[in-house]
Amino acid sequence: MPRYDFRCRSCGATFELRRPMAQANDPAVCPQGHEDTVKLLSAVAVTGAAAGRPAPSAGGGGGGGCCGGGCCGG
Ligand SMILES: [Zn+2]
């Protein structure tokens, strides 16, 4: 079940809830009981693996190779 981060605008606390995706946009109640909360955009993407990936050279041309032209991008 995905986790969603929320922030309470009443007390400034941040908290996370596990709820079905169908309820992702439902209002959440702060652990302190406040209802004025906002859902934070949490990075669902993996961290770590992508961080160490070498960045492709920008504007590279004529280098050849399969991945140079984006043919591997799918
Ligand atoms: Zn609160």
N, CA, C, O and the ligand as a Tripos MOL2 file, in Angstrom:
@<TRIPOS>MOLECULE
protein
  297   295    75     0     0
PROTEIN
NO_CHARGES

@<TRIPOS>ATOM
      1 N           0.8570   -1.2010    0.0000 N.3       1 MET1
      2 CA          0.0000    0.0000    0.0000 C.3       1 MET1
      3 C           0.8900    1.2480    0.0000 C.2       1 MET1
      4 O           1.8120    1.3610    0.8080 O.2       1 MET1
      5 N           0.6120    2.1590   -0.8900 N.am      2 PRO2
      6 CA          1.4970    3.3340   -0.9760 C.3       2 PRO2
      7 C           1.3500    4.2430    0.2370 C.2       2 PRO2
      8 O           0.3200    4.2790    0.9090 O.2       2 PRO2
      9 N           2.4150    4.9610    0.4760 N.am      3 ARG3
     10 CA          2.4040    5.9150    1.5840 C.3       3 ARG3
     11 C           2.3080    7.3260    1.0260 C.2       3 ARG3
     12 O           2.8430    7.6370   -0.0380 O.2       3 ARG3
     13 N           1.6280    8.1440    1.7570 N.am      4 TYR4
     14 CA          1.4630    9.5190    1.3300 C.3       4 TYR4
     15 C           1.8850   10.4520    2.4650 C.2       4 TYR4
     16 O           1.5560   10.2460    3.6330 O.2       4 TYR4
     17 N           2.6120   11.4650    2.0770 N.am      5 ASP5
     18 CA          3.0640   12.4340    3.0700 C.3       5 ASP5
     19 C           2.0910   13.6030    3.1260 C.2       5 ASP5
     20 O           1.6200   14.1000    2.1030 O.2       5 ASP5
     21 N           1.8170   14.0080    4.3060 N.am      6 PHE6
     22 CA          0.9290   15.1520    4.5150 C.3       6 PHE6
     23 C           1.6190   16.1440    5.4350 C.2       6 PHE6
     24 O           2.5180   15.8040    6.2050 O.2       6 PHE6
     25 N           1.1670   17.3720    5.3250 N.am      7 ARG7
     26 CA          1.6480   18.3790    6.2460 C.3       7 ARG7
     27 C           0.4630   19.1280    6.8130 C.2       7 ARG7
     28 O          -0.4670   19.5120    6.1030 O.2       7 ARG7
     29 N           0.5300   19.3190    8.1000 N.am      8 CYS8
     30 CA         -0.5460   20.0250    8.7750 C.3       8 CYS8
     31 C          -0.2560   21.5170    8.7420 C.2       8 CYS8
     32 O           0.8230   21.9660    9.1270 O.2       8 CYS8
     33 N          -1.2290   22.2640    8.2810 N.am      9 ARG9
     34 CA         -1.0360   23.7090    8.2220 C.3       9 ARG9
     35 C          -1.4050   24.3810    9.5360 C.2       9 ARG9
     36 O          -1.1810   25.5780    9.7150 O.2       9 ARG9
     37 N          -1.9590   23.6180   10.4340 N.am     10 SER10
     38 CA         -2.3060   24.1840   11.7340 C.3      10 SER10
     39 C          -1.1110   24.1740   12.6770 C.2      10 SER10
     40 O          -0.8210   25.1680   13.3430 O.2      10 SER10
     41 N          -0.4260   23.0450   12.7250 N.am     11 CYS11
     42 CA          0.6900   22.9360   13.6530 C.3      11 CYS11
     43 C           2.0130   22.7100   12.9180 C.2      11 CYS11
     44 O           3.0740   22.6940   13.5420 O.2      11 CYS11
     45 N           1.9530   22.5380   11.6060 N.am     12 GLY12
     46 CA          3.1820   22.4080   10.8290 C.3      12 GLY12
     47 C           3.7880   21.0200   10.8690 C.2      12 GLY12
     48 O           4.8780   20.8090   10.3360 O.2      12 GLY12
     49 N           3.1250   20.0950   11.4710 N.am     13 ALA13
     50 CA          3.6760   18.7500   11.5590 C.3      13 ALA13
     51 C           3.5490   18.0350   10.2180 C.2      13 ALA13
     52 O           2.6010   18.2480    9.4630 O.2      13 ALA13
     53 N           4.5150   17.1970    9.9510 N.am     14 THR14
     54 CA          4.4180   16.3520    8.7660 C.3      14 THR14
     55 C           4.2210   14.9160    9.2190 C.2      14 THR14
     56 O           4.7980   14.4650   10.2090 O.2      14 THR14
     57 N           3.4100   14.2310    8.4830 N.am     15 PHE15
     58 CA          3.1330   12.8480    8.8400 C.3      15 PHE15
     59 C           2.8140   12.0920    7.5650 C.2      15 PHE15
     60 O           2.5240   12.6840    6.5240 O.2      15 PHE15
     61 N           2.8720   10.8010    7.6650 N.am     16 GLU16
     62 CA          2.5820    9.9930    6.4940 C.3      16 GLU16
     63 C           1.5220    8.9580    6.8300 C.2      16 GLU16
     64 O           1.4350    8.4460    7.9460 O.2      16 GLU16
     65 N           0.7240    8.6780    5.8150 N.am     17 LEU17
     66 CA         -0.3470    7.7130    5.9810 C.3      17 LEU17
     67 C          -0.2290    6.6540    4.9090 C.2      17 LEU17
     68 O           0.1850    6.9260    3.7820 O.2      17 LEU17
     69 N          -0.5930    5.4680    5.2720 N.am     18 ARG18
     70 CA         -0.6970    4.4050    4.2870 C.3      18 ARG18
     71 C          -2.1620    4.2030    3.9670 C.2      18 ARG18
     72 O          -2.9740    3.8920    4.8380 O.2      18 ARG18
     73 N          -2.4700    4.3820    2.7380 N.am     19 ARG19
     74 CA         -3.8660    4.2670    2.3250 C.3      19 ARG19
     75 C          -3.9160    3.8130    0.8730 C.2      19 ARG19
     76 O          -2.9540    3.9830    0.1250 O.2      19 ARG19
     77 N          -5.0410    3.2380    0.4860 N.am     20 PRO20
     78 CA         -5.1630    2.8030   -0.9120 C.3      20 PRO20
     79 C          -5.0630    3.9950   -1.8530 C.2      20 PRO20
     80 O          -5.3820    5.1250   -1.4840 O.2      20 PRO20
     81 N          -4.6190    3.7250   -3.0650 N.am     21 MET21
     82 CA         -4.4770    4.8030   -4.0270 C.3      21 MET21
     83 C          -5.8110    5.4830   -4.3060 C.2      21 MET21
     84 O          -5.8620    6.6640   -4.6500 O.2      21 MET21
     85 N          -6.8810    4.7260   -4.1540 N.am     22 ALA22
     86 CA         -8.1970    5.2970   -4.3970 C.3      22 ALA22
     87 C          -8.5160    6.4050   -3.4110 C.2      22 ALA22
     88 O          -9.3480    7.2720   -3.6780 O.2      22 ALA22
     89 N          -7.8430    6.3680   -2.2660 N.am     23 GLN23
     90 CA         -8.0970    7.3780   -1.2440 C.3      23 GLN23
     91 C          -6.9530    8.3730   -1.1410 C.2      23 GLN23
     92 O          -6.8230    9.0940   -0.1520 O.2      23 GLN23
     93 N          -6.1270    8.3980   -2.1780 N.am     24 ALA24
     94 CA         -4.9310    9.2460   -2.1120 C.3      24 ALA24
     95 C          -5.2830   10.7090   -1.9210 C.2      24 ALA24
     96 O          -4.5600   11.4480   -1.2520 O.2      24 ALA24
     97 N          -6.3870   11.1210   -2.5050 N.am     25 ASN25
     98 CA         -6.7450   12.5300   -2.4490 C.3      25 ASN25
     99 C          -7.7570   12.8410   -1.3480 C.2      25 ASN25
    100 O          -8.2560   13.9610   -1.2440 O.2      25 ASN25
    101 N          -8.0410   11.8550   -0.5500 N.am     26 ASP26
    102 CA         -8.9540   12.1240    0.5500 C.3      26 ASP26
    103 C          -8.2620   12.9940    1.5970 C.2      26 ASP26
    104 O          -7.0430   12.9360    1.7600 O.2      26 ASP26
    105 N          -9.0350   13.7790    2.2870 N.am     27 PRO27
    106 CA         -8.4480   14.6230    3.3340 C.3      27 PRO27
    107 C          -7.8870   13.7680    4.4640 C.2      27 PRO27
    108 O          -8.4600   12.7470    4.8420 O.2      27 PRO27
    109 N          -6.7750   14.2060    4.9790 N.am     28 ALA28
    110 CA         -6.1470   13.4850    6.0780 C.3      28 ALA28
    111 C          -6.2060   14.3380    7.3330 C.2      28 ALA28
    112 O          -6.2060   15.5670    7.2690 O.2      28 ALA28
    113 N          -6.2540   13.6900    8.4330 N.am     29 VAL29
    114 CA         -6.2980   14.3930    9.7110 C.3      29 VAL29
    115 C          -4.9430   14.2720   10.3900 C.2      29 VAL29
    116 O          -4.3770   13.1840   10.5030 O.2      29 VAL29
    117 N          -4.4450   15.3990   10.8330 N.am     30 CYS30
    118 CA         -3.1820   15.4490   11.5470 C.3      30 CYS30
    119 C          -3.2550   14.5780   12.8040 C.2      30 CYS30
    120 O          -4.3140   14.4500   13.4190 O.2      30 CYS30
    121 N          -2.1180   13.9810   13.1790 N.am     31 PRO31
    122 CA         -2.1050   13.2000   14.4280 C.3      31 PRO31
    123 C          -2.5590   14.0160   15.6350 C.2      31 PRO31
    124 O          -3.0130   13.4660   16.6380 O.2      31 PRO31
    125 N          -2.4300   15.3300   15.5220 N.am     32 GLN32
    126 CA         -2.8730   16.1990   16.6140 C.3      32 GLN32
    127 C          -4.3550   16.5290   16.5050 C.2      32 GLN32
    128 O          -4.9200   17.2080   17.3630 O.2      32 GLN32
    129 N          -4.9730   16.0380   15.4360 N.am     33 GLY33
    130 CA         -6.4020   16.2420   15.3230 C.3      33 GLY33
    131 C          -6.8070   17.3710   14.3990 C.2      33 GLY33
    132 O          -7.9950   17.6460   14.2350 O.2      33 GLY33
    133 N          -5.8260   18.0290   13.7930 N.am     34 HIS34
    134 CA         -6.1600   19.1220   12.8910 C.3      34 HIS34
    135 C          -6.5850   18.5740   11.5370 C.2      34 HIS34
    136 O          -6.0890   17.5470   11.0730 O.2      34 HIS34
    137 N          -7.4940   19.2720   10.9340 N.am     35 GLU35
    138 CA         -7.9900   18.8150    9.6350 C.3      35 GLU35
    139 C          -7.4560   19.6500    8.4800 C.2      35 GLU35
    140 O          -7.7110   19.3420    7.3160 O.2      35 GLU35
    141 N          -6.7240   20.6910    8.7970 N.am     36 ASP36
    142 CA         -6.2030   21.5620    7.7430 C.3      36 ASP36
    143 C          -4.8510   21.0330    7.2790 C.2      36 ASP36
    144 O          -3.7990   21.5380    7.6690 O.2      36 ASP36
    145 N          -4.9040   20.0180    6.4480 N.am     37 THR37
    146 CA         -3.6750   19.3860    6.0070 C.3      37 THR37
    147 C          -3.5850   19.4220    4.4920 C.2      37 THR37
    148 O          -4.5880   19.5360    3.7890 O.2      37 THR37
    149 N          -2.3700   19.3220    4.0170 N.am     38 VAL38
    150 CA         -2.1440   19.2830    2.5830 C.3      38 VAL38
    151 C          -1.2970   18.0530    2.2680 C.2      38 VAL38
    152 O          -0.4400   17.6470    3.0530 O.2      38 VAL38
    153 N          -1.5560   17.4860    1.1280 N.am     39 LYS39
    154 CA         -0.7830   16.3110    0.7150 C.3      39 LYS39
    155 C           0.4780   16.7840    0.0110 C.2      39 LYS39
    156 O           0.4380   17.6380   -0.8740 O.2      39 LYS39
    157 N           1.5820   16.2140    0.4250 N.am     40 LEU40
    158 CA          2.8540   16.5800   -0.1710 C.3      40 LEU40
    159 C           3.1370   15.6740   -1.3560 C.2      40 LEU40
    160 O           2.7080   14.5220   -1.4210 O.2      40 LEU40
    161 N           3.8680   16.2440   -2.2750 N.am     41 LEU41
    162 CA          4.2640   15.4400   -3.4230 C.3      41 LEU41
    163 C           5.5020   14.6500   -3.0380 C.2      41 LEU41
    164 O           6.6060   15.1910   -2.9690 O.2      41 LEU41
    165 N           5.3080   13.3970   -2.7960 N.am     42 SER42
    166 CA          6.4320   12.5660   -2.4060 C.3      42 SER42
    167 C           7.0410   11.9080   -3.6280 C.2      42 SER42
    168 O           6.3410   11.4890   -4.5500 O.2      42 SER42
    169 N           8.3360   11.8300   -3.6130 N.am     43 ALA43
    170 CA          9.0300   11.2140   -4.7310 C.3      43 ALA43
    171 C           8.9140    9.7090   -4.6270 C.2      43 ALA43
    172 O           9.5710    9.0700   -3.8050 O.2      43 ALA43
    173 N           8.0870    9.1690   -5.4560 N.am     44 VAL44
    174 CA          7.8890    7.7280   -5.4180 C.3      44 VAL44
    175 C           9.0330    7.0100   -6.1230 C.2      44 VAL44
    176 O           9.2970    5.8320   -5.8850 O.2      44 VAL44
    177 N           9.7020    7.7550   -6.9970 N.am     45 ALA45
    178 CA         10.7770    7.1400   -7.7580 C.3      45 ALA45
    179 C          11.8890    6.6600   -6.8390 C.2      45 ALA45
    180 O          12.0930    7.1850   -5.7450 O.2      45 ALA45
    181 N          12.5770    5.6820   -7.3010 N.am     46 VAL46
    182 CA         13.6420    5.1260   -6.4980 C.3      46 VAL46
    183 C          14.7570    6.1450   -6.3300 C.2      46 VAL46
    184 O          15.0420    6.9360   -7.2280 O.2      46 VAL46
    185 N          15.3640    6.1070   -5.1870 N.am     47 THR47
    186 CA         16.5090    6.9710   -4.9450 C.3      47 THR47
    187 C          17.7340    6.1000   -4.7390 C.2      47 THR47
    188 O          17.6630    5.0100   -4.1700 O.2      47 THR47
    189 N          18.8300    6.5990   -5.2050 N.am     48 GLY48
    190 CA         20.0580    5.8440   -5.0300 C.3      48 GLY48
    191 C          20.5220    5.2450   -6.3420 C.2      48 GLY48
    192 O          21.6260    5.5310   -6.8070 O.2      48 GLY48
    193 N          19.6970    4.4280   -6.9280 N.am     49 ALA49
    194 CA         20.1030    3.7910   -8.1720 C.3      49 ALA49
    195 C          20.2550    4.8240   -9.2760 C.2      49 ALA49
    196 O          21.2090    4.7900  -10.0530 O.2      49 ALA49
    197 N          19.2980    5.7430   -9.3320 N.am     50 ALA50
    198 CA         19.3500    6.7400  -10.3780 C.3      50 ALA50
    199 C          20.3970    7.7990  -10.0900 C.2      50 ALA50
    200 O          20.8650    8.4790  -11.0040 O.2      50 ALA50
    201 N          20.7630    7.9400   -8.8370 N.am     51 ALA51
    202 CA         21.6810    9.0050   -8.4710 C.3      51 ALA51
    203 C          23.0670    8.7470   -9.0460 C.2      51 ALA51
    204 O          23.7770    9.6800   -9.4190 O.2      51 ALA51
    205 N          23.4400    7.4950   -9.1130 N.am     52 GLY52
    206 CA         24.7850    7.1930   -9.5630 C.3      52 GLY52
    207 C          24.8970    6.9550  -11.0570 C.2      52 GLY52
    208 O          25.9680    6.6310  -11.5710 O.2      52 GLY52
    209 N          23.7880    7.1170  -11.7400 N.am     53 ARG53
    210 CA         23.8200    6.8440  -13.1710 C.3      53 ARG53
    211 C          24.5220    7.9720  -13.9080 C.2      53 ARG53
    212 O          24.2160    9.1420  -13.6800 O.2      53 ARG53
    213 N          25.4440    7.6430  -14.7730 N.am     54 PRO54
    214 CA         26.1090    8.7010  -15.5270 C.3      54 PRO54
    215 C          25.1390    9.4100  -16.4550 C.2      54 PRO54
    216 O          24.3550    8.7780  -17.1630 O.2      54 PRO54
    217 N          25.2040   10.6930  -16.4380 N.am     55 ALA55
    218 CA         24.3010   11.4690  -17.2650 C.3      55 ALA55
    219 C          24.7560   11.4230  -18.7160 C.2      55 ALA55
    220 O          25.9510   11.4840  -19.0060 O.2      55 ALA55
    221 N          23.8130   11.3170  -19.6040 N.am     56 PRO56
    222 CA         24.1800   11.3120  -21.0270 C.3      56 PRO56
    223 C          24.6990   12.6770  -21.4460 C.2      56 PRO56
    224 O          24.2450   13.7110  -20.9560 O.2      56 PRO56
    225 N          25.6510   12.6590  -22.3510 N.am     57 SER57
    226 CA         26.2270   13.9180  -22.7890 C.3      57 SER57
    227 C          25.2010   14.7040  -23.5860 C.2      57 SER57
    228 O          24.5800   14.1920  -24.5170 O.2      57 SER57
    229 N          25.0450   15.9280  -23.2060 N.am     58 ALA58
    230 CA         24.0480   16.7590  -23.8580 C.3      58 ALA58
    231 C          24.5440   17.1880  -25.2310 C.2      58 ALA58
    232 O          25.6850   17.6180  -25.4000 O.2      58 ALA58
    233 N          23.6800   17.0610  -26.1710 N.am     59 GLY59
    234 CA         24.0130   17.5330  -27.5060 C.3      59 GLY59
    235 C          25.0560   16.7080  -28.2160 C.2      59 GLY59
    236 O          25.6150   17.1450  -29.2220 O.2      59 GLY59
    237 N          25.3250   15.5410  -27.7190 N.am     60 GLY60
    238 CA         26.3330   14.7150  -28.3700 C.3      60 GLY60
    239 C          25.8630   14.2510  -29.7320 C.2      60 GLY60
    240 O          24.6930   13.9150  -29.9140 O.2      60 GLY60
    241 N          26.7460   14.2350  -30.6530 N.am     61 GLY61
    242 CA         26.3530   13.7920  -31.9840 C.3      61 GLY61
    243 C          27.5420   13.1550  -32.6900 C.2      61 GLY61
    244 O          28.6970   13.5210  -32.4710 O.2      61 GLY61
    245 N          27.2290   12.2160  -33.5200 N.am     62 GLY62
    246 CA         28.2840   11.5920  -34.2990 C.3      62 GLY62
    247 C          29.1220   10.6200  -33.5060 C.2      62 GLY62
    248 O          30.1300   10.1210  -34.0050 O.2      62 GLY62
    249 N          28.7360   10.3490  -32.3160 N.am     63 GLY63
    250 CA         29.5160    9.4330  -31.5140 C.3      63 GLY63
    251 C          29.2390    7.9890  -31.8710 C.2      63 GLY63
    252 O          30.0500    7.1010  -31.6120 O.2      63 GLY63
    253 N          28.0940    7.7700  -32.4630 N.am     64 GLY64
    254 CA         27.7340    6.4030  -32.7790 C.3      64 GLY64
    255 C          27.3300    5.6620  -31.5330 C.2      64 GLY64
    256 O          27.2210    6.2520  -30.4580 O.2      64 GLY64
    257 N          27.1140    4.4060  -31.6660 N.am     65 GLY65
    258 CA         26.7060    3.6170  -30.5200 C.3      65 GLY65
    259 C          25.1920    3.5490  -30.4550 C.2      65 GLY65
    260 O          24.4870    4.4230  -30.9590 O.2      65 GLY65
    261 N          24.7220    2.5200  -29.8410 N.am     66 CYS66
    262 CA         23.2820    2.2930  -29.8360 C.3      66 CYS66
    263 C          22.5300    3.3190  -29.0310 C.2      66 CYS66
    264 O          21.4860    3.8190  -29.4510 O.2      66 CYS66
    265 N          23.0760    3.6340  -27.8550 N.am     67 CYS67
    266 CA         22.3270    4.5010  -26.9650 C.3      67 CYS67
    267 C          22.5060    5.9790  -27.2840 C.2      67 CYS67
    268 O          21.9240    6.8310  -26.6130 O.2      67 CYS67
    269 N          23.2720    6.2790  -28.2600 N.am     68 GLY68
    270 CA         23.5000    7.6930  -28.5680 C.3      68 GLY68
    271 C          22.2890    8.3670  -29.1280 C.2      68 GLY68
    272 O          22.0560    9.5470  -28.8710 O.2      68 GLY68
    273 N          21.5070    7.6330  -29.8970 N.am     69 GLY69
    274 CA         20.3870    8.2710  -30.5600 C.3      69 GLY69
    275 C          19.0650    8.0370  -29.8920 C.2      69 GLY69
    276 O          18.0210    8.4130  -30.4240 O.2      69 GLY69
    277 N          19.0920    7.4310  -28.7500 N.am     70 GLY70
    278 CA         17.8520    7.2040  -28.0500 C.3      70 GLY70
    279 C          17.1040    5.9790  -28.5330 C.2      70 GLY70
    280 O          15.9290    5.8020  -28.2130 O.2      70 GLY70
    281 N          17.7610    5.1440  -29.2900 N.am     71 CYS71
    282 CA         17.0640    3.9730  -29.8060 C.3      71 CYS71
    283 C          16.8130    2.9450  -28.7080 C.2      71 CYS71
    284 O          16.0160    2.0210  -28.8720 O.2      71 CYS71
    285 N          17.5080    3.1260  -27.5840 N.am     72 CYS72
    286 CA         17.3090    2.1940  -26.4870 C.3      72 CYS72
    287 C          16.2620    2.6950  -25.5090 C.2      72 CYS72
    288 O          15.9330    2.0310  -24.5260 O.2      72 CYS72
    289 N          15.7560    3.8540  -25.7940 N.am     73 GLY73
    290 CA         14.8470    4.4410  -24.8170 C.3      73 GLY73
    291 C          13.5220    3.7230  -24.7480 C.2      73 GLY73
    292 O          12.7610    3.9020  -23.7970 O.2      73 GLY73
    293 N          13.2530    2.9490  -25.7000 N.am     74 GLY74
    294 CA         12.0000    2.2290  -25.6550 C.3      74 GLY74
    295 C          10.9100    3.0400  -26.2620 C.2      74 GLY74
    296 O           9.7640    2.5920  -26.3150 O.2      74 GLY74
    297 ZN         -1.7100   19.5240   13.2550 Zn       75 ZN75
@<TRIPOS>BOND
     1     1     2 1
     2     2     3 1
     3     3     4 2
     4     3     5 am
     5     5     6 1
     6     6     7 1
     7     7     8 2
     8     7     9 am
     9     9    10 1
    10    10    11 1
    11    11    12 2
    12    11    13 am
    13    13    14 1
    14    14    15 1
    15    15    16 2
    16    15    17 am
    17    17    18 1
    18    18    19 1
    19    19    20 2
    20    19    21 am
    21    21    22 1
    22    22    23 1
    23    23    24 2
    24    23    25 am
    25    25    26 1
    26    26    27 1
    27    27    28 2
    28    27    29 am
    29    29    30 1
    30    30    31 1
    31    31    32 2
    32    31    33 am
    33    33    34 1
    34    34    35 1
    35    35    36 2
    36    35    37 am
    37    37    38 1
    38    38    39 1
    39    39    40 2
    40    39    41 am
    41    41    42 1
    42    42    43 1
    43    43    44 2
    44    43    45 am
    45    45    46 1
    46    46    47 1
    47    47    48 2
    48    47    49 am
    49    49    50 1
    50    50    51 1
    51    51    52 2
    52    51    53 am
    53    53    54 1
    54    54    55 1
    55    55    56 2
    56    55    57 am
    57    57    58 1
    58    58    59 1
    59    59    60 2
    60    59    61 am
    61    61    62 1
    62    62    63 1
    63    63    64 2
    64    63    65 am
    65    65    66 1
    66    66    67 1
    67    67    68 2
    68    67    69 am
    69    69    70 1
    70    70    71 1
    71    71    72 2
    72    71    73 am
    73    73    74 1
    74    74    75 1
    75    75    76 2
    76    75    77 am
    77    77    78 1
    78    78    79 1
    79    79    80 2
    80    79    81 am
    81    81    82 1
    82    82    83 1
    83    83    84 2
    84    83    85 am
    85    85    86 1
    86    86    87 1
    87    87    88 2
    88    87    89 am
    89    89    90 1
    90    90    91 1
    91    91    92 2
    92    91    93 am
    93    93    94 1
    94    94    95 1
    95    95    96 2
    96    95    97 am
    97    97    98 1
    98    98    99 1
    99    99   100 2
   100    99   101 am
   101   101   102 1
   102   102   103 1
   103   103   104 2
   104   103   105 am
   105   105   106 1
   106   106   107 1
   107   107   108 2
   108   107   109 am
   109   109   110 1
   110   110   111 1
   111   111   112 2
   112   111   113 am
   113   113   114 1
   114   114   115 1
   115   115   116 2
   116   115   117 am
   117   117   118 1
   118   118   119 1
   119   119   120 2
   120   119   121 am
   121   121   122 1
   122   122   123 1
   123   123   124 2
   124   123   125 am
   125   125   126 1
   126   126   127 1
   127   127   128 2
   128   127   129 am
   129   129   130 1
   130   130   131 1
   131   131   132 2
   132   131   133 am
   133   133   134 1
   134   134   135 1
   135   135   136 2
   136   135   137 am
   137   137   138 1
   138   138   139 1
   139   139   140 2
   140   139   141 am
   141   141   142 1
   142   142   143 1
   143   143   144 2
   144   143   145 am
   145   145   146 1
   146   146   147 1
   147   147   148 2
   148   147   149 am
   149   149   150 1
   150   150   151 1
   151   151   152 2
   152   151   153 am
   153   153   154 1
   154   154   155 1
   155   155   156 2
   156   155   157 am
   157   157   158 1
   158   158   159 1
   159   159   160 2
   160   159   161 am
   161   161   162 1
   162   162   163 1
   163   163   164 2
   164   163   165 am
   165   165   166 1
   166   166   167 1
   167   167   168 2
   168   167   169 am
   169   169   170 1
   170   170   171 1
   171   171   172 2
   172   171   173 am
   173   173   174 1
   174   174   175 1
   175   175   176 2
   176   175   177 am
   177   177   178 1
   178   178   179 1
   179   179   180 2
   180   179   181 am
   181   181   182 1
   182   182   183 1
   183   183   184 2
   184   183   185 am
   185   185   186 1
   186   186   187 1
   187   187   188 2
   188   187   189 am
   189   189   190 1
   190   190   191 1
   191   191   192 2
   192   191   193 am
   193   193   194 1
   194   194   195 1
   195   195   196 2
   196   195   197 am
   197   197   198 1
   198   198   199 1
   199   199   200 2
   200   199   201 am
   201   201   202 1
   202   202   203 1
   203   203   204 2
   204   203   205 am
   205   205   206 1
   206   206   207 1
   207   207   208 2
   208   207   209 am
   209   209   210 1
   210   210   211 1
   211   211   212 2
   212   211   213 am
   213   213   214 1
   214   214   215 1
   215   215   216 2
   216   215   217 am
   217   217   218 1
   218   218   219 1
   219   219   220 2
   220   219   221 am
   221   221   222 1
   222   222   223 1
   223   223   224 2
   224   223   225 am
   225   225   226 1
   226   226   227 1
   227   227   228 2
   228   227   229 am
   229   229   230 1
   230   230   231 1
   231   231   232 2
   232   231   233 am
   233   233   234 1
   234   234   235 1
   235   235   236 2
   236   235   237 am
   237   237   238 1
   238   238   239 1
   239   239   240 2
   240   239   241 am
   241   241   242 1
   242   242   243 1
   243   243   244 2
   244   243   245 am
   245   245   246 1
   246   246   247 1
   247   247   248 2
   248   247   249 am
   249   249   250 1
   250   250   251 1
   251   251   252 2
   252   251   253 am
   253   253   254 1
   254   254   255 1
   255   255   256 2
   256   255   257 am
   257   257   258 1
   258   258   259 1
   259   259   260 2
   260   259   261 am
   261   261   262 1
   262   262   263 1
   263   263   264 2
   264   263   265 am
   265   265   266 1
   266   266   267 1
   267   267   268 2
   268   267   269 am
   269   269   270 1
   270   270   271 1
   271   271   272 2
   272   271   273 am
   273   273   274 1
   274   274   275 1
   275   275   276 2
   276   275   277 am
   277   277   278 1
   278   278   279 1
   279   279   280 2
   280   279   281 am
   281   281   282 1
   282   282   283 1
   283   283   284 2
   284   283   285 am
   285   285   286 1
   286   286   287 1
   287   287   288 2
   288   287   289 am
   289   289   290 1
   290   290   291 1
   291   291   292 2
   292   291   293 am
   293   293   294 1
   294   294   295 1
   295   295   296 2
@<TRIPOS>SUBSTRUCTURE
     1 MET1         2 RESIDUE 1 A MET
     2 PRO2         6 RESIDUE 1 A PRO
     3 ARG3        10 RESIDUE 1 A ARG
     4 TYR4        14 RESIDUE 1 A TYR
     5 ASP5        18 RESIDUE 1 A ASP
     6 PHE6        22 RESIDUE 1 A PHE
     7 ARG7        26 RESIDUE 1 A ARG
     8 CYS8        30 RESIDUE 1 A CYS
     9 ARG9        34 RESIDUE 1 A ARG
    10 SER10       38 RESIDUE 1 A SER
    11 CYS11       42 RESIDUE 1 A CYS
    12 GLY12       46 RESIDUE 1 A GLY
    13 ALA13       50 RESIDUE 1 A ALA
    14 THR14       54 RESIDUE 1 A THR
    15 PHE15       58 RESIDUE 1 A PHE
    16 GLU16       62 RESIDUE 1 A GLU
    17 LEU17       66 RESIDUE 1 A LEU
    18 ARG18       70 RESIDUE 1 A ARG
    19 ARG19       74 RESIDUE 1 A ARG
    20 PRO20       78 RESIDUE 1 A PRO
    21 MET21       82 RESIDUE 1 A MET
    22 ALA22       86 RESIDUE 1 A ALA
    23 GLN23       90 RESIDUE 1 A GLN
    24 ALA24       94 RESIDUE 1 A ALA
    25 ASN25       98 RESIDUE 1 A ASN
    26 ASP26      102 RESIDUE 1 A ASP
    27 PRO27      106 RESIDUE 1 A PRO
    28 ALA28      110 RESIDUE 1 A ALA
    29 VAL29      114 RESIDUE 1 A VAL
    30 CYS30      118 RESIDUE 1 A CYS
    31 PRO31      122 RESIDUE 1 A PRO
    32 GLN32      126 RESIDUE 1 A GLN
    33 GLY33      130 RESIDUE 1 A GLY
    34 HIS34      134 RESIDUE 1 A HIS
    35 GLU35      138 RESIDUE 1 A GLU
    36 ASP36      142 RESIDUE 1 A ASP
    37 THR37      146 RESIDUE 1 A THR
    38 VAL38      150 RESIDUE 1 A VAL
    39 LYS39      154 RESIDUE 1 A LYS
    40 LEU40      158 RESIDUE 1 A LEU
    41 LEU41      162 RESIDUE 1 A LEU
    42 SER42      166 RESIDUE 1 A SER
    43 ALA43      170 RESIDUE 1 A ALA
    44 VAL44      174 RESIDUE 1 A VAL
    45 ALA45      178 RESIDUE 1 A ALA
    46 VAL46      182 RESIDUE 1 A VAL
    47 THR47      186 RESIDUE 1 A THR
    48 GLY48      190 RESIDUE 1 A GLY
    49 ALA49      194 RESIDUE 1 A ALA
    50 ALA50      198 RESIDUE 1 A ALA
    51 ALA51      202 RESIDUE 1 A ALA
    52 GLY52      206 RESIDUE 1 A GLY
    53 ARG53      210 RESIDUE 1 A ARG
    54 PRO54      214 RESIDUE 1 A PRO
    55 ALA55      218 RESIDUE 1 A ALA
    56 PRO56      222 RESIDUE 1 A PRO
    57 SER57      226 RESIDUE 1 A SER
    58 ALA58      230 RESIDUE 1 A ALA
    59 GLY59      234 RESIDUE 1 A GLY
    60 GLY60      238 RESIDUE 1 A GLY
    61 GLY61      242 RESIDUE 1 A GLY
    62 GLY62      246 RESIDUE 1 A GLY
    63 GLY63      250 RESIDUE 1 A GLY
    64 GLY64      254 RESIDUE 1 A GLY
    65 GLY65      258 RESIDUE 1 A GLY
    66 CYS66      262 RESIDUE 1 A CYS
    67 CYS67      266 RESIDUE 1 A CYS
    68 GLY68      270 RESIDUE 1 A GLY
    69 GLY69      274 RESIDUE 1 A GLY
    70 GLY70      278 RESIDUE 1 A GLY
    71 CYS71      282 RESIDUE 1 A CYS
    72 CYS72      286 RESIDUE 1 A CYS
    73 GLY73      290 RESIDUE 1 A GLY
    74 GLY74      294 RESIDUE 1 A GLY
    75 ZN75       297 GROUP 0 **** ****
